[in-house]
Amino acid sequence: MSYARPATVNEAIRILQSGDARVLAGGTDVYPATQAQALSGPVVDLTAIPALHGITRTDACLRIGACTTWSGIAEATLPPALAALQQAARQVGGRQIQNAGTVGGNLCNASPAADGVPPLLACDAAVEVSGTEGTRQLPLGDFITGPRRTALGRGDILTAILIPESGLAGSSTFLKLGARAHLVISITMVAARLMLDGGRIADVALSVGACSPVARRLPMVEAMLRGLSPADAAKRITPDAIAPHLSPIDDIRATAAYRAEAAATLLSRAVGGFA
């Protein structure tokens, strides 16, 4: 195994462009996925690139470097709209995983049960991707294309997650259901971001993870809730209301029917919690 730890994004891109190297950030997904004592093939470790770390605010958005750790997110001073992301960060494995695992690695691993995706979808997040042809941005919903699949091409690196000003409005919450309270892969999880005006929902963003090949926003359900009080909106969120917008599966953790019912219950609790 060869190992490279570049100091700049351009250096990393050059190395990745020249061969089929494995990208390493926190390694909390990469290492468990191998059955060997060492990783096979060349490895490019991105953790020494300063530009991939930290959270900054610009005139247009809030920028989260792709190698920012979960503990870094959990401990940052962020607006209430990102409370769901911080709540998710505190539930990604144990403290050791949170200190090593990165938000970018979570997205690039592209698990249907990735805890970071629903809170970011609820904030209209986009991603910044750098490659040999420059830097581009695309919505998070277009970046994750399926289970374990992303829009990254050869030589591409996810460099940042971008939250637009519109996604920083309101307050949010994250709820997760697993077979136990901690250190668990989700059966289902939800994020809700609400903007209230006079006690009624002026706008709302809802997303559900682990109930479809990729986490999904629920725009038709969101439209149904605008203008209602959180308490009344919570009553409208039923399995029949959200099931047509999801595609859960039966697996070792739960049945599809249980997932759909649990997702509705969690969403109802999340929205009702703003009452």
C-alpha positions in Angstrom: 0.0 0.0 0.0 1.3 3.5 -0.9 0.2 6.4 1.2 0.1 10.1 0.3 -1.0 13.0 2.5 -1.1 16.1 0.3 -1.1 19.6 1.8 -3.3 21.3 -0.9 -6.4 20.5 -2.9 -4.5 20.8 -6.2 -1.9 18.3 -5.0 -4.6 15.8 -4.0 -6.3 16.2 -7.4 -3.1 15.5 -9.2 -2.5 12.3 -7.3 -6.1 11.1 -7.7 -6.0 11.8 -11.4 -3.0 9.7 -11.9 -4.5 6.4 -10.6 -7.2 4.6 -8.7 -6.3 5.7 -5.2 -8.7 5.4 -2.3 -9.6 8.7 -0.6 -9.2 8.8 3.2 -10.7 11.5 5.5 -11.7 10.3 8.9 -11.5 6.6 7.9 -14.5 5.7 10.1 -16.3 4.2 7.1 -13.3 3.1 5.1 -11.6 0.9 7.7 -14.7 -1.0 8.9 -15.5 -1.8 5.3 -12.2 -3.8 4.7 -11.7 -7.3 6.1 -7.9 -7.0 5.8 -5.4 -5.7 8.3 -4.4 -3.0 6.0 -6.1 -1.0 3.2 -5.4 -2.2 -0.3 -4.0 0.0 -3.1 -2.8 3.6 -2.9 -4.4 5.8 -0.3 -4.7 9.6 -0.4 -5.3 11.1 3.1 -7.0 14.5 2.9 -6.8 15.5 6.5 -3.6 17.7 6.2 -5.3 20.1 3.8 -6.2 23.3 5.7 -8.8 24.4 3.2 -10.9 21.4 3.9 -11.3 22.1 7.6 -13.5 24.6 9.5 -16.7 26.5 9.3 -16.8 30.0 7.8 -19.5 32.5 6.9 -19.5 34.4 3.6 -21.9 37.0 2.2 -23.7 34.2 0.3 -23.6 31.1 2.6 -22.2 29.2 5.5 -19.3 27.0 4.3 -18.4 23.8 6.1 -15.1 22.2 5.0 -15.5 18.6 4.0 -12.9 17.4 6.5 -14.6 19.2 9.4 -15.2 16.5 12.1 -18.5 15.7 13.7 -17.2 17.0 17.1 -16.2 20.2 15.4 -19.7 20.7 14.1 -21.3 19.7 17.4 -19.2 22.2 19.3 -19.5 25.1 16.9 -21.6 28.2 17.4 -24.2 27.8 14.7 -27.6 29.3 14.0 -30.8 27.5 15.2 -31.5 26.3 11.6 -28.5 24.0 12.0 -29.5 22.6 15.3 -30.6 19.4 13.5 -27.1 19.0 12.1 -25.6 19.4 15.5 -28.0 17.0 17.0 -27.1 14.5 14.3 -23.4 15.1 14.9 -23.7 14.1 18.5 -25.3 10.8 17.5 -22.7 9.7 14.9 -21.1 6.8 16.8 -19.2 7.4 20.0 -16.9 10.3 20.9 -13.9 8.7 19.2 -15.9 8.4 15.9 -17.1 12.0 16.2 -13.5 13.2 16.7 -12.3 11.4 13.6 -15.2 11.1 11.3 -15.9 13.9 8.9 -19.1 15.4 7.4 -17.6 15.1 3.9 -16.8 11.4 4.4 -20.4 10.8 5.6 -21.7 12.3 2.3 -19.2 10.5 0.1 -19.9 7.1 1.7 -23.5 7.7 0.5 -25.2 5.3 2.9 -29.0 5.6 2.8 -28.7 5.8 6.6 -26.1 8.6 6.7 -27.1 10.7 9.6 -25.7 14.0 8.2 -27.9 14.0 5.0 -31.4 14.7 6.3 -30.4 17.8 8.3 -28.4 19.2 5.4 -31.2 18.5 2.9 -33.6 20.4 5.2 -31.2 23.4 4.9 -31.1 23.3 1.1 -27.4 22.4 1.2 -25.2 22.3 -1.8 -21.7 20.8 -2.2 -18.6 22.2 -3.7 -16.6 19.7 -5.8 -13.0 20.4 -7.1 -11.4 18.5 -9.9 -9.1 18.9 -12.9 -11.6 21.1 -14.7 -12.0 23.5 -11.8 -14.6 23.9 -9.0 -18.3 23.4 -9.4 -21.4 23.4 -7.1 -24.4 21.2 -7.1 -27.4 20.5 -4.8 -26.8 17.8 -2.2 -29.8 16.0 -3.7 -28.0 15.7 -7.0 -24.6 14.8 -5.4 -25.8 11.6 -3.8 -27.1 9.5 -6.7 -27.9 6.2 -5.0 -26.7 3.8 -2.3 -22.9 4.2 -2.1 -22.9 6.3 -5.3 -22.1 10.0 -5.8 -21.5 12.4 -8.7 -17.8 12.5 -8.0 -15.7 11.7 -11.1 -12.1 10.6 -11.4 -9.8 13.1 -9.7 -12.8 14.9 -8.0 -12.8 15.9 -4.3 -15.7 17.0 -2.2 -14.2 20.2 -0.7 -17.1 21.8 1.2 -20.8 21.8 2.1 -22.5 25.2 1.4 -25.6 26.3 3.3 -27.3 29.3 1.5 -28.7 32.2 3.5 -32.3 30.9 2.9 -31.3 27.6 4.5 -30.2 29.4 7.7 -33.6 30.7 8.5 -35.8 29.3 11.2 -35.0 26.5 13.7 -34.6 22.8 13.1 -34.6 19.5 14.9 -33.4 15.9 14.2 -34.8 12.7 15.5 -33.4 9.2 15.0 -34.8 5.7 15.7 -32.5 2.7 16.1 -32.6 -0.7 17.9 -30.9 1.0 20.9 -30.3 4.5 22.1 -26.7 5.0 21.0 -24.0 3.6 18.6 -26.6 2.4 16.1 -27.4 2.5 12.4 -30.7 4.2 11.9 -34.0 2.4 11.2 -35.2 5.8 10.2 -34.4 9.4 10.9 -35.9 12.8 10.2 -35.1 16.4 10.1 -37.5 19.3 10.2 -36.8 23.1 9.8 -39.6 25.5 10.5 -40.1 29.2 10.1 -43.0 30.5 12.2 -45.0 33.7 11.8 -47.5 34.5 14.4 -47.6 30.9 15.7 -48.2 29.5 12.2 -45.8 27.8 9.7 -44.6 30.3 7.2 -42.3 27.8 5.6 -41.1 24.3 6.4 -38.5 21.8 5.2 -38.8 18.1 6.0 -36.5 15.2 5.1 -36.4 11.5 5.9 -33.4 9.2 5.8 -33.1 5.4 5.8 -36.5 5.0 4.1 -35.4 5.2 0.5 -32.2 4.6 -1.6 -31.2 8.2 -0.7 -32.5 10.5 1.9 -35.4 12.6 0.6 -37.1 15.9 1.0 -40.9 15.8 1.1 -42.1 19.0 -0.8 -45.7 17.9 -1.2 -46.0 17.3 2.6 -44.3 20.6 3.2 -46.9 22.4 1.1 -49.7 20.7 3.0 -48.4 22.1 6.3 -47.8 25.8 5.5 -50.2 28.1 7.2 -51.0 25.6 10.0 -49.9 25.8 13.6 -47.2 23.2 14.5 -49.7 21.3 16.6 -52.2 21.0 13.8 -49.5 20.3 11.3 -48.2 17.4 13.4 -51.7 15.8 13.2 -51.5 15.9 9.4 -48.3 13.9 9.3 -49.5 10.3 9.0 -48.1 7.2 7.4 -50.6 7.6 4.6 -49.5 11.2 4.0 -45.8 10.4 3.7 -45.7 6.8 2.4 -46.2 7.7 -1.3 -43.0 9.8 -1.1 -40.8 7.2 0.3 -39.6 3.7 -0.7 -38.5 1.8 2.4 -37.3 -1.8 2.3 -37.4 -4.8 4.5 -34.1 -5.6 6.0 -32.5 -7.0 9.1 -33.3 -3.8 11.1 -36.9 -3.3 10.2 -39.7 -4.0 7.8 -40.7 -1.4 5.2 -44.1 -0.9 6.8 -42.5 -0.3 10.2 -40.1 2.2 8.7 -42.9 4.2 7.0 -44.9 4.3 10.2 -41.9 5.2 12.3 -40.9 8.0 9.9 -44.4 9.5 10.2 -44.3 9.3 14.0 -40.9 11.0 14.1 -41.8 13.7 11.7 -45.0 14.4 13.6 -43.0 14.7 16.9 -40.4 16.9 15.3 -43.0 19.3 13.9 -45.2 19.2 17.0 -42.2 20.0 19.1 -42.2 23.6 17.8 -45.7 24.2 19.2 
